[in-house]
Amino acid sequence: MDSSKTRSSKQKKNKPSPRRDGREAAVQFLFGCDCQDELHGTPEEMDSFWNLRQARSFARDFGTEIVRGVLSHLPEIDTIIRDRLQNYKFHRLTPVDRNILRVGTYEIVFNDDIPSPVALNEAIEIAKRFGTDDSPKFVNGILDRILKDHPAKS
């Protein structure tokens, strides 16, 4: 039987890696913009966001890079996602799932610095943390379809 000391140490969560923290921040920023129907990501908006959300400098830089990448390819990213949805409408996606998919799609299709399997795994982990119980499986299914059409980078 676990002692209370052992249980409490198991329940403590480790800090996410700087890259995961950056990805999570990117999803949070895009989620906020999406909910306001303002997907712009101006420098002022980014500064305001980072004033509210603390992050190490690397995570901040990485998250900002992801947001800029997603926003610069947003029409293509949304089309790629839309084309992989089966019996589901893009506007019906939860804002959390939609923005996790946007980050994952950006990393798989447009970011040559991130191996595609890593991008897929990271999106699933973020879906576990921020989405519903069904989000990880749903995100995995959509990004797996995208990955099949865009050969894995290693």
C-alpha positions as CSV (number, residue, x, y, z in Angstrom):
1,M,0.0,0.0,0.0
2,D,1.3,3.5,-0.9
3,S,2.1,5.8,1.9
4,S,0.6,9.3,1.6
5,K,4.1,10.6,1.0
6,T,4.6,8.3,-2.0
7,R,1.1,9.1,-3.3
8,S,1.7,12.9,-3.1
9,S,5.0,12.6,-4.9
10,K,3.4,10.6,-7.7
11,Q,0.6,13.2,-8.1
12,K,3.0,16.1,-8.6
13,K,3.4,17.0,-12.2
14,N,6.8,17.7,-13.7
15,K,7.2,21.0,-15.4
16,P,6.8,20.6,-19.2
17,S,9.8,20.8,-21.4
18,P,10.4,24.3,-22.8
19,R,9.2,23.1,-26.2
20,R,6.0,21.6,-24.8
21,D,5.5,24.8,-22.8
22,G,5.9,26.8,-25.9
23,R,3.4,24.6,-27.8
24,E,0.9,24.8,-25.0
25,A,1.3,28.6,-24.9
26,A,0.8,28.7,-28.7
27,V,-2.4,26.7,-28.4
28,Q,-3.6,29.0,-25.6
29,F,-2.9,32.2,-27.5
30,L,-4.6,30.8,-30.7
31,F,-7.5,29.6,-28.6
32,G,-8.0,33.1,-27.1
33,C,-7.8,34.7,-30.5
34,D,-10.1,32.1,-32.0
35,C,-12.8,32.6,-29.4
36,Q,-12.7,36.4,-30.2
37,D,-12.8,35.7,-33.9
38,E,-9.6,37.7,-34.2
39,L,-6.8,35.5,-35.5
40,H,-4.2,38.2,-36.1
41,G,-1.4,37.8,-33.6
42,T,-0.1,41.3,-33.7
43,P,3.1,42.1,-31.7
44,E,1.0,44.0,-29.2
45,E,-1.4,41.0,-28.7
46,M,1.6,38.7,-28.3
47,D,3.2,41.1,-25.7
48,S,-0.1,41.3,-23.8
49,F,-0.3,37.5,-23.8
50,W,3.2,37.0,-22.5
51,N,2.7,39.5,-19.8
52,L,-0.1,37.3,-18.5
53,R,1.5,33.9,-19.1
54,Q,4.9,33.3,-17.6
55,A,7.3,31.2,-19.5
56,R,11.0,30.7,-19.8
57,S,12.6,32.7,-22.6
58,F,13.1,29.7,-24.8
59,A,9.5,28.6,-24.4
60,R,8.3,32.1,-25.1
61,D,10.4,32.4,-28.3
62,F,9.4,28.9,-29.4
63,G,5.7,29.6,-28.7
64,T,5.8,32.9,-30.6
65,E,7.5,31.2,-33.6
66,I,4.7,28.6,-33.7
67,V,2.0,31.2,-33.5
68,R,3.6,33.2,-36.3
69,G,4.0,30.1,-38.4
70,V,0.3,29.0,-37.9
71,L,-1.0,32.5,-38.6
72,S,1.2,32.8,-41.7
73,H,-0.2,29.5,-43.1
74,L,-3.7,29.7,-41.6
75,P,-5.8,29.4,-44.8
76,E,-3.8,26.4,-45.9
77,I,-3.7,24.8,-42.5
78,D,-7.5,25.1,-42.1
79,T,-8.0,23.7,-45.6
80,I,-5.8,20.7,-44.8
81,I,-7.7,20.0,-41.6
82,R,-11.1,20.6,-43.3
83,D,-10.2,18.1,-46.0
84,R,-9.5,15.4,-43.4
85,L,-12.7,15.7,-41.4
86,Q,-15.1,13.0,-42.1
87,N,-18.8,13.6,-41.3
88,Y,-17.8,16.6,-39.3
89,K,-17.8,20.4,-40.0
90,F,-14.8,22.5,-39.3
91,H,-16.9,25.1,-37.4
92,R,-18.2,22.4,-35.0
93,L,-14.7,21.6,-33.7
94,T,-14.1,22.8,-30.2
95,P,-11.8,25.8,-30.2
96,V,-9.3,23.8,-28.1
97,D,-9.2,20.8,-30.6
98,R,-9.2,23.2,-33.6
99,N,-6.1,25.0,-32.3
100,I,-4.3,21.9,-31.3
101,L,-4.9,20.6,-34.8
102,R,-3.6,23.9,-36.2
103,V,-0.4,23.7,-34.3
104,G,0.1,20.0,-35.1
105,T,-0.6,20.6,-38.8
106,Y,1.8,23.5,-38.9
107,E,4.5,21.4,-37.4
108,I,3.9,18.4,-39.6
109,V,3.5,20.2,-42.9
110,F,5.4,23.5,-42.7
111,N,8.0,23.2,-40.0
112,D,11.0,21.2,-41.2
113,D,12.8,21.5,-37.9
114,I,10.3,19.3,-36.0
115,P,10.1,15.5,-36.9
116,S,6.5,14.7,-37.8
117,P,6.2,11.9,-35.2
118,V,7.2,14.3,-32.5
119,A,4.6,16.9,-33.7
120,L,1.9,14.2,-33.7
121,N,2.9,13.0,-30.2
122,E,3.1,16.5,-28.8
123,A,-0.4,17.4,-30.1
124,I,-1.8,14.3,-28.5
125,E,-0.2,15.1,-25.2
126,I,-1.6,18.7,-25.3
127,A,-5.0,17.3,-26.2
128,K,-4.8,15.1,-23.1
129,R,-4.1,18.1,-20.9
130,F,-6.5,20.7,-22.4
131,G,-9.1,18.8,-24.4
132,T,-12.0,16.6,-23.5
133,D,-11.7,12.8,-22.9
134,D,-12.2,12.3,-26.7
135,S,-9.8,14.9,-27.8
136,P,-6.5,12.8,-27.9
137,K,-8.1,10.1,-30.0
138,F,-9.7,12.7,-32.3
139,V,-6.6,14.8,-32.7
140,N,-4.6,11.6,-33.3
141,G,-7.0,10.5,-36.1
142,I,-7.0,13.8,-37.9
143,L,-3.2,14.4,-37.7
144,D,-2.5,10.8,-38.7
145,R,-4.5,11.4,-41.9
146,I,-2.4,14.5,-42.5
147,L,0.8,12.7,-41.8
148,K,-0.1,10.0,-44.4
149,D,-0.3,12.8,-47.0
150,H,2.8,14.5,-45.9
151,P,5.7,12.0,-45.4
152,A,7.3,11.9,-42.0
153,K,10.3,14.0,-41.4
154,S,13.0,12.6,-39.2
